[in-house]
Amino acid sequence: MTENIPPHAHCLMCGKAVPVGETLCSEECRQKYNAFLKKKKIVWYFFLGLIVAFTVIVFLSNK
Ligand SMILES: [Zn+2]
């Protein structure tokens, strides 16, 4: 016995079923997702800055 589940996707934030092509179920989740992306970007820039700072320190201490 196989259940016939119509094609669907899941909301990236809360996991609710959403129509195919959609990634978020509501405006609330969209806002949460945007905030999440922004935070992720800040962490990424911070990480990049750390690598640059580390490289500069290593470069300077080798002289
Ligand atoms: Zn959602």
PDB file of the backbone (N, CA, C, O) and the ligand in Angstrom, with CONECT records:
HET     ZN  A 101       1
ATOM      1  N   MET A   1       0.847  -1.197   0.000  1.00  0.00           N
ATOM      2  CA  MET A   1       0.000   0.000   0.000  1.00  0.00           C
ATOM      3  C   MET A   1       0.886   1.252   0.000  1.00  0.00           C
ATOM      4  O   MET A   1       1.682   1.467   0.914  1.00  0.00           O
ATOM      5  N   THR A   2       0.734   2.035  -1.003  1.00  0.00           N
ATOM      6  CA  THR A   2       1.521   3.272  -1.067  1.00  0.00           C
ATOM      7  C   THR A   2       0.588   4.464  -1.023  1.00  0.00           C
ATOM      8  O   THR A   2      -0.386   4.549  -1.771  1.00  0.00           O
ATOM      9  N   GLU A   3       0.909   5.369  -0.139  1.00  0.00           N
ATOM     10  CA  GLU A   3       0.106   6.591  -0.053  1.00  0.00           C
ATOM     11  C   GLU A   3       0.534   7.559  -1.138  1.00  0.00           C
ATOM     12  O   GLU A   3       1.723   7.734  -1.401  1.00  0.00           O
ATOM     13  N   ASN A   4      -0.430   8.170  -1.749  1.00  0.00           N
ATOM     14  CA  ASN A   4      -0.105   9.103  -2.815  1.00  0.00           C
ATOM     15  C   ASN A   4      -0.074  10.522  -2.257  1.00  0.00           C
ATOM     16  O   ASN A   4      -1.100  11.193  -2.145  1.00  0.00           O
ATOM     17  N   ILE A   5       1.130  10.954  -1.915  1.00  0.00           N
ATOM     18  CA  ILE A   5       1.282  12.309  -1.370  1.00  0.00           C
ATOM     19  C   ILE A   5       1.547  13.275  -2.516  1.00  0.00           C
ATOM     20  O   ILE A   5       2.494  13.076  -3.277  1.00  0.00           O
ATOM     21  N   PRO A   6       0.746  14.297  -2.653  1.00  0.00           N
ATOM     22  CA  PRO A   6       0.984  15.268  -3.727  1.00  0.00           C
ATOM     23  C   PRO A   6       2.321  15.957  -3.527  1.00  0.00           C
ATOM     24  O   PRO A   6       2.752  16.152  -2.391  1.00  0.00           O
ATOM     25  N   PRO A   7       2.982  16.329  -4.615  1.00  0.00           N
ATOM     26  CA  PRO A   7       4.290  16.975  -4.479  1.00  0.00           C
ATOM     27  C   PRO A   7       4.193  18.254  -3.674  1.00  0.00           C
ATOM     28  O   PRO A   7       3.331  19.099  -3.917  1.00  0.00           O
ATOM     29  N   HIS A   8       5.077  18.380  -2.726  1.00  0.00           N
ATOM     30  CA  HIS A   8       5.062  19.586  -1.898  1.00  0.00           C
ATOM     31  C   HIS A   8       6.458  19.825  -1.338  1.00  0.00           C
ATOM     32  O   HIS A   8       7.315  18.942  -1.381  1.00  0.00           O
ATOM     33  N   ALA A   9       6.673  21.008  -0.822  1.00  0.00           N
ATOM     34  CA  ALA A   9       7.942  21.342  -0.181  1.00  0.00           C
ATOM     35  C   ALA A   9       7.653  21.674   1.272  1.00  0.00           C
ATOM     36  O   ALA A   9       6.498  21.669   1.698  1.00  0.00           O
ATOM     37  N   HIS A  10       8.687  21.958   2.023  1.00  0.00           N
ATOM     38  CA  HIS A  10       8.491  22.309   3.426  1.00  0.00           C
ATOM     39  C   HIS A  10       9.050  23.698   3.702  1.00  0.00           C
ATOM     40  O   HIS A  10      10.079  24.099   3.159  1.00  0.00           O
ATOM     41  N   CYS A  11       8.346  24.409   4.555  1.00  0.00           N
ATOM     42  CA  CYS A  11       8.785  25.739   4.965  1.00  0.00           C
ATOM     43  C   CYS A  11      10.173  25.641   5.591  1.00  0.00           C
ATOM     44  O   CYS A  11      10.412  24.784   6.442  1.00  0.00           O
ATOM     45  N   LEU A  12      11.075  26.502   5.180  1.00  0.00           N
ATOM     46  CA  LEU A  12      12.457  26.444   5.667  1.00  0.00           C
ATOM     47  C   LEU A  12      12.549  26.776   7.150  1.00  0.00           C
ATOM     48  O   LEU A  12      13.480  26.339   7.827  1.00  0.00           O
ATOM     49  N   MET A  13      11.598  27.541   7.658  1.00  0.00           N
ATOM     50  CA  MET A  13      11.687  27.975   9.048  1.00  0.00           C
ATOM     51  C   MET A  13      10.919  27.065   9.992  1.00  0.00           C
ATOM     52  O   MET A  13      11.440  26.693  11.044  1.00  0.00           O
ATOM     53  N   CYS A  14       9.689  26.697   9.639  1.00  0.00           N
ATOM     54  CA  CYS A  14       8.872  25.931  10.598  1.00  0.00           C
ATOM     55  C   CYS A  14       8.572  24.515  10.122  1.00  0.00           C
ATOM     56  O   CYS A  14       8.058  23.708  10.898  1.00  0.00           O
ATOM     57  N   GLY A  15       8.880  24.189   8.859  1.00  0.00           N
ATOM     58  CA  GLY A  15       8.714  22.819   8.396  1.00  0.00           C
ATOM     59  C   GLY A  15       7.321  22.467   7.918  1.00  0.00           C
ATOM     60  O   GLY A  15       7.060  21.313   7.576  1.00  0.00           O
ATOM     61  N   LYS A  16       6.415  23.446   7.888  1.00  0.00           N
ATOM     62  CA  LYS A  16       5.052  23.206   7.385  1.00  0.00           C
ATOM     63  C   LYS A  16       5.095  22.898   5.897  1.00  0.00           C
ATOM     64  O   LYS A  16       5.977  23.372   5.181  1.00  0.00           O
ATOM     65  N   ALA A  17       4.143  22.106   5.439  1.00  0.00           N
ATOM     66  CA  ALA A  17       4.061  21.807   4.009  1.00  0.00           C
ATOM     67  C   ALA A  17       3.641  23.057   3.254  1.00  0.00           C
ATOM     68  O   ALA A  17       2.702  23.750   3.644  1.00  0.00           O
ATOM     69  N   VAL A  18       4.347  23.331   2.177  1.00  0.00           N
ATOM     70  CA  VAL A  18       4.017  24.469   1.330  1.00  0.00           C
ATOM     71  C   VAL A  18       3.995  23.992  -0.119  1.00  0.00           C
ATOM     72  O   VAL A  18       4.596  22.964  -0.431  1.00  0.00           O
ATOM     73  N   PRO A  19       3.312  24.717  -1.018  1.00  0.00           N
ATOM     74  CA  PRO A  19       3.282  24.305  -2.428  1.00  0.00           C
ATOM     75  C   PRO A  19       4.692  24.273  -3.024  1.00  0.00           C
ATOM     76  O   PRO A  19       5.576  25.021  -2.607  1.00  0.00           O
ATOM     77  N   VAL A  20       4.877  23.400  -3.996  1.00  0.00           N
ATOM     78  CA  VAL A  20       6.184  23.305  -4.670  1.00  0.00           C
ATOM     79  C   VAL A  20       6.537  24.656  -5.271  1.00  0.00           C
ATOM     80  O   VAL A  20       5.694  25.309  -5.886  1.00  0.00           O
ATOM     81  N   GLY A  21       7.763  25.068  -5.096  1.00  0.00           N
ATOM     82  CA  GLY A  21       8.206  26.365  -5.609  1.00  0.00           C
ATOM     83  C   GLY A  21       8.243  27.395  -4.498  1.00  0.00           C
ATOM     84  O   GLY A  21       8.956  28.394  -4.583  1.00  0.00           O
ATOM     85  N   GLU A  22       7.453  27.137  -3.432  1.00  0.00           N
ATOM     86  CA  GLU A  22       7.493  28.033  -2.280  1.00  0.00           C
ATOM     87  C   GLU A  22       8.539  27.502  -1.302  1.00  0.00           C
ATOM     88  O   GLU A  22       8.762  26.294  -1.216  1.00  0.00           O
ATOM     89  N   THR A  23       9.170  28.403  -0.576  1.00  0.00           N
ATOM     90  CA  THR A  23      10.141  27.946   0.418  1.00  0.00           C
ATOM     91  C   THR A  23       9.709  28.326   1.830  1.00  0.00           C
ATOM     92  O   THR A  23      10.252  27.812   2.808  1.00  0.00           O
ATOM     93  N   LEU A  24       8.730  29.226   1.937  1.00  0.00           N
ATOM     94  CA  LEU A  24       8.282  29.689   3.248  1.00  0.00           C
ATOM     95  C   LEU A  24       6.760  29.752   3.260  1.00  0.00           C
ATOM     96  O   LEU A  24       6.139  29.998   2.226  1.00  0.00           O
ATOM     97  N   CYS A  25       6.157  29.530   4.431  1.00  0.00           N
ATOM     98  CA  CYS A  25       4.700  29.391   4.483  1.00  0.00           C
ATOM     99  C   CYS A  25       3.989  30.715   4.723  1.00  0.00           C
ATOM    100  O   CYS A  25       2.833  30.866   4.330  1.00  0.00           O
ATOM    101  N   SER A  26       4.643  31.662   5.350  1.00  0.00           N
ATOM    102  CA  SER A  26       3.937  32.886   5.693  1.00  0.00           C
ATOM    103  C   SER A  26       4.886  34.073   5.713  1.00  0.00           C
ATOM    104  O   SER A  26       6.105  33.920   5.633  1.00  0.00           O
ATOM    105  N   GLU A  27       4.298  35.260   5.822  1.00  0.00           N
ATOM    106  CA  GLU A  27       5.095  36.484   5.895  1.00  0.00           C
ATOM    107  C   GLU A  27       5.968  36.468   7.141  1.00  0.00           C
ATOM    108  O   GLU A  27       7.092  36.968   7.124  1.00  0.00           O
ATOM    109  N   GLU A  28       5.449  35.894   8.219  1.00  0.00           N
ATOM    110  CA  GLU A  28       6.194  35.820   9.478  1.00  0.00           C
ATOM    111  C   GLU A  28       7.467  34.996   9.291  1.00  0.00           C
ATOM    112  O   GLU A  28       8.548  35.385   9.732  1.00  0.00           O
ATOM    113  N   CYS A  29       7.314  33.848   8.626  1.00  0.00           N
ATOM    114  CA  CYS A  29       8.475  32.988   8.387  1.00  0.00           C
ATOM    115  C   CYS A  29       9.439  33.664   7.421  1.00  0.00           C
ATOM    116  O   CYS A  29      10.654  33.501   7.540  1.00  0.00           O
ATOM    117  N   ARG A  30       8.906  34.420   6.468  1.00  0.00           N
ATOM    118  CA  ARG A  30       9.760  35.129   5.520  1.00  0.00           C
ATOM    119  C   ARG A  30      10.646  36.130   6.269  1.00  0.00           C
ATOM    120  O   ARG A  30      11.839  36.258   5.992  1.00  0.00           O
ATOM    121  N   GLN A  31      10.031  36.834   7.225  1.00  0.00           N
ATOM    122  CA  GLN A  31      10.792  37.820   7.997  1.00  0.00           C
ATOM    123  C   GLN A  31      11.837  37.136   8.863  1.00  0.00           C
ATOM    124  O   GLN A  31      12.970  37.602   8.982  1.00  0.00           O
ATOM    125  N   LYS A  32      11.436  36.018   9.469  1.00  0.00           N
ATOM    126  CA  LYS A  32      12.373  35.262  10.297  1.00  0.00           C
ATOM    127  C   LYS A  32      13.536  34.774   9.453  1.00  0.00           C
ATOM    128  O   LYS A  32      14.693  34.814   9.872  1.00  0.00           O
ATOM    129  N   TYR A  33      13.202  34.309   8.245  1.00  0.00           N
ATOM    130  CA  TYR A  33      14.229  33.778   7.363  1.00  0.00           C
ATOM    131  C   TYR A  33      15.202  34.880   6.934  1.00  0.00           C
ATOM    132  O   TYR A  33      16.412  34.659   6.882  1.00  0.00           O
ATOM    133  N   ASN A  34      14.671  36.064   6.628  1.00  0.00           N
ATOM    134  CA  ASN A  34      15.524  37.195   6.248  1.00  0.00           C
ATOM    135  C   ASN A  34      16.449  37.582   7.398  1.00  0.00           C
ATOM    136  O   ASN A  34      17.628  37.865   7.185  1.00  0.00           O
ATOM    137  N   ALA A  35      15.911  37.593   8.614  1.00  0.00           N
ATOM    138  CA  ALA A  35      16.722  37.913   9.793  1.00  0.00           C
ATOM    139  C   ALA A  35      17.812  36.863   9.964  1.00  0.00           C
ATOM    140  O   ALA A  35      18.951  37.179  10.305  1.00  0.00           O
ATOM    141  N   PHE A  36      17.444  35.613   9.721  1.00  0.00           N
ATOM    142  CA  PHE A  36      18.373  34.493   9.837  1.00  0.00           C
ATOM    143  C   PHE A  36      19.502  34.642   8.821  1.00  0.00           C
ATOM    144  O   PHE A  36      20.670  34.438   9.153  1.00  0.00           O
ATOM    145  N   LEU A  37      19.152  35.001   7.571  1.00  0.00           N
ATOM    146  CA  LEU A  37      20.149  35.182   6.524  1.00  0.00           C
ATOM    147  C   LEU A  37      21.095  36.327   6.864  1.00  0.00           C
ATOM    148  O   LEU A  37      22.305  36.236   6.658  1.00  0.00           O
ATOM    149  N   LYS A  38      20.517  37.409   7.390  1.00  0.00           N
ATOM    150  CA  LYS A  38      21.315  38.587   7.741  1.00  0.00           C
ATOM    151  C   LYS A  38      22.333  38.212   8.819  1.00  0.00           C
ATOM    152  O   LYS A  38      23.506  38.577   8.740  1.00  0.00           O
ATOM    153  N   LYS A  39      21.860  37.477   9.823  1.00  0.00           N
ATOM    154  CA  LYS A  39      22.725  37.064  10.925  1.00  0.00           C
ATOM    155  C   LYS A  39      23.848  36.182  10.393  1.00  0.00           C
ATOM    156  O   LYS A  39      25.006  36.315  10.788  1.00  0.00           O
ATOM    157  N   LYS A  40      23.476  35.272   9.481  1.00  0.00           N
ATOM    158  CA  LYS A  40      24.443  34.352   8.903  1.00  0.00           C
ATOM    159  C   LYS A  40      25.514  35.134   8.147  1.00  0.00           C
ATOM    160  O   LYS A  40      26.698  34.804   8.212  1.00  0.00           O
ATOM    161  N   LYS A  41      25.085  36.175   7.431  1.00  0.00           N
ATOM    162  CA  LYS A  41      26.005  36.999   6.660  1.00  0.00           C
ATOM    163  C   LYS A  41      26.981  37.716   7.597  1.00  0.00           C
ATOM    164  O   LYS A  41      28.178  37.791   7.318  1.00  0.00           O
ATOM    165  N   ILE A  42      26.459  38.239   8.710  1.00  0.00           N
ATOM    166  CA  ILE A  42      27.309  38.948   9.677  1.00  0.00           C
ATOM    167  C   ILE A  42      28.356  37.993  10.242  1.00  0.00           C
ATOM    168  O   ILE A  42      29.529  38.349  10.355  1.00  0.00           O
ATOM    169  N   VAL A  43      27.932  36.785  10.594  1.00  0.00           N
ATOM    170  CA  VAL A  43      28.869  35.778  11.127  1.00  0.00           C
ATOM    171  C   VAL A  43      29.941  35.473  10.097  1.00  0.00           C
ATOM    172  O   VAL A  43      31.117  35.334  10.432  1.00  0.00           O
ATOM    173  N   TRP A  44      29.521  35.369   8.824  1.00  0.00           N
ATOM    174  CA  TRP A  44      30.440  35.055   7.738  1.00  0.00           C
ATOM    175  C   TRP A  44      31.471  36.168   7.557  1.00  0.00           C
ATOM    176  O   TRP A  44      32.660  35.895   7.392  1.00  0.00           O
ATOM    177  N   TYR A  45      31.013  37.427   7.589  1.00  0.00           N
ATOM    178  CA  TYR A  45      31.936  38.560   7.460  1.00  0.00           C
ATOM    179  C   TYR A  45      32.905  38.600   8.630  1.00  0.00           C
ATOM    180  O   TYR A  45      34.090  38.889   8.462  1.00  0.00           O
ATOM    181  N   PHE A  46      32.390  38.307   9.814  1.00  0.00           N
ATOM    182  CA  PHE A  46      33.223  38.278  11.011  1.00  0.00           C
ATOM    183  C   PHE A  46      34.323  37.229  10.853  1.00  0.00           C
ATOM    184  O   PHE A  46      35.483  37.469  11.189  1.00  0.00           O
ATOM    185  N   PHE A  47      33.940  36.073  10.341  1.00  0.00           N
ATOM    186  CA  PHE A  47      34.857  34.967  10.121  1.00  0.00           C
ATOM    187  C   PHE A  47      35.925  35.358   9.100  1.00  0.00           C
ATOM    188  O   PHE A  47      37.111  35.097   9.302  1.00  0.00           O
ATOM    189  N   LEU A  48      35.497  35.985   8.004  1.00  0.00           N
ATOM    190  CA  LEU A  48      36.432  36.444   6.969  1.00  0.00           C
ATOM    191  C   LEU A  48      37.419  37.461   7.559  1.00  0.00           C
ATOM    192  O   LEU A  48      38.620  37.396   7.300  1.00  0.00           O
ATOM    193  N   GLY A  49      36.897  38.390   8.347  1.00  0.00           N
ATOM    194  CA  GLY A  49      37.716  39.409   8.985  1.00  0.00           C
ATOM    195  C   GLY A  49      38.765  38.774   9.880  1.00  0.00           C
ATOM    196  O   GLY A  49      39.910  39.223   9.931  1.00  0.00           O
ATOM    197  N   LEU A  50      38.360  37.718  10.587  1.00  0.00           N
ATOM    198  CA  LEU A  50      39.262  36.989  11.480  1.00  0.00           C
ATOM    199  C   LEU A  50      40.397  36.364  10.680  1.00  0.00           C
ATOM    200  O   LEU A  50      41.558  36.429  11.083  1.00  0.00           O
ATOM    201  N   ILE A  51      40.059  35.757   9.545  1.00  0.00           N
ATOM    202  CA  ILE A  51      41.066  35.117   8.683  1.00  0.00           C
ATOM    203  C   ILE A  51      42.049  36.162   8.165  1.00  0.00           C
ATOM    204  O   ILE A  51      43.260  35.944   8.168  1.00  0.00           O
ATOM    205  N   VAL A  52      41.510  37.308   7.717  1.00  0.00           N
ATOM    206  CA  VAL A  52      42.363  38.386   7.205  1.00  0.00           C
ATOM    207  C   VAL A  52      43.281  38.879   8.320  1.00  0.00           C
ATOM    208  O   VAL A  52      44.482  39.048   8.110  1.00  0.00           O
ATOM    209  N   ALA A  53      42.714  39.109   9.508  1.00  0.00           N
ATOM    210  CA  ALA A  53      43.500  39.595  10.645  1.00  0.00           C
ATOM    211  C   ALA A  53      44.596  38.593  10.992  1.00  0.00           C
ATOM    212  O   ALA A  53      45.738  38.976  11.242  1.00  0.00           O
ATOM    213  N   PHE A  54      44.248  37.322  11.007  1.00  0.00           N
ATOM    214  CA  PHE A  54      45.200  36.258  11.315  1.00  0.00           C
ATOM    215  C   PHE A  54      46.336  36.238  10.290  1.00  0.00           C
ATOM    216  O   PHE A  54      47.509  36.131  10.649  1.00  0.00           O
ATOM    217  N   THR A  55      45.967  36.344   9.000  1.00  0.00           N
ATOM    218  CA  THR A  55      46.963  36.345   7.918  1.00  0.00           C
ATOM    219  C   THR A  55      47.910  37.529   8.076  1.00  0.00           C
ATOM    220  O   THR A  55      49.124  37.391   7.926  1.00  0.00           O
ATOM    221  N   VAL A  56      47.342  38.687   8.379  1.00  0.00           N
ATOM    222  CA  VAL A  56      48.163  39.896   8.540  1.00  0.00           C
ATOM    223  C   VAL A  56      49.124  39.719   9.718  1.00  0.00           C
ATOM    224  O   VAL A  56      50.298  40.074   9.621  1.00  0.00           O
ATOM    225  N   ILE A  57      48.626  39.173  10.824  1.00  0.00           N
ATOM    226  CA  ILE A  57      49.464  38.974  12.018  1.00  0.00           C
ATOM    227  C   ILE A  57      50.607  38.021  11.701  1.00  0.00           C
ATOM    228  O   ILE A  57      51.756  38.289  12.053  1.00  0.00           O
ATOM    229  N   VAL A  58      50.300  36.911  11.041  1.00  0.00           N
ATOM    230  CA  VAL A  58      51.330  35.921  10.672  1.00  0.00           C
ATOM    231  C   VAL A  58      52.347  36.575   9.745  1.00  0.00           C
ATOM    232  O   VAL A  58      53.555  36.399   9.903  1.00  0.00           O
ATOM    233  N   PHE A  59      51.836  37.338   8.770  1.00  0.00           N
ATOM    234  CA  PHE A  59      52.694  37.999   7.789  1.00  0.00           C
ATOM    235  C   PHE A  59      53.645  38.989   8.474  1.00  0.00           C
ATOM    236  O   PHE A  59      54.832  39.055   8.156  1.00  0.00           O
ATOM    237  N   LEU A  60      53.093  39.758   9.424  1.00  0.00           N
ATOM    238  CA  LEU A  60      53.890  40.776  10.115  1.00  0.00           C
ATOM    239  C   LEU A  60      54.911  40.147  11.061  1.00  0.00           C
ATOM    240  O   LEU A  60      56.024  40.653  11.201  1.00  0.00           O
ATOM    241  N   SER A  61      54.536  39.052  11.706  1.00  0.00           N
ATOM    242  CA  SER A  61      55.427  38.438  12.686  1.00  0.00           C
ATOM    243  C   SER A  61      56.545  37.653  12.008  1.00  0.00           C
ATOM    244  O   SER A  61      57.509  37.265  12.668  1.00  0.00           O
ATOM    245  N   ASN A  62      56.438  37.416  10.719  1.00  0.00           N
ATOM    246  CA  ASN A  62      57.480  36.694   9.984  1.00  0.00           C
ATOM    247  C   ASN A  62      58.624  37.615   9.562  1.00  0.00           C
ATOM    248  O   ASN A  62      59.684  37.158   9.135  1.00  0.00           O
ATOM    249  N   LYS A  63      58.390  38.891   9.689  1.00  0.00           N
ATOM    250  CA  LYS A  63      59.424  39.828   9.231  1.00  0.00           C
ATOM    251  C   LYS A  63      60.576  39.905  10.227  1.00  0.00           C
ATOM    252  O   LYS A  63      61.535  40.644  10.005  1.00  0.00           O
TER     253      LYS A  63
HETATM  254 ZN    ZN A 101       6.723  28.561   8.157  1.00  0.00          ZN2+
END
